[in-house]
Amino acid sequence: MKASEQTLQQVERFIRKTAQKFPLVDDVSMMTDIHVRVSQDSGELLSFDDDDQELTRCVVEQWIDNKDEQFYDHVAQTLRSVLKRMSSTVDNLGIMKPYSFVLEDDERNSIAELYVADDDTIIIGGDLMEGLEEDLDDFFKHLF
């Protein structure tokens, strides 16, 4: 499922509205992550803070009643792409770092870490340790 231009615009607007809830201030004291929930049935896209307070919501028409088995993978890919494009906004929230954007299903199950910002380090999705074991094995083979 390729995200339509309308979907990308809706997600960008959603990220901007979420970011507006955390304006950059000199004394950053709030500690939270941004929990992004997506409903495969209704197409609703919602964001919450750690206290489960709703920050914003929208309905992505392309996602309404989507039966694709890879739905959450496609949604994660779309969200990561938009978050990366909007990094100047996303990296400068008035939240104590590190903070992350986490994708959840409509039952609040964590599906994927979308974006992590930590001062000089920014991580955009994926498994950080992927392939580490193979790399270490290869290193030890060539060490001797």
Disulfide bonds with the S-S distance in Angstrom:
none
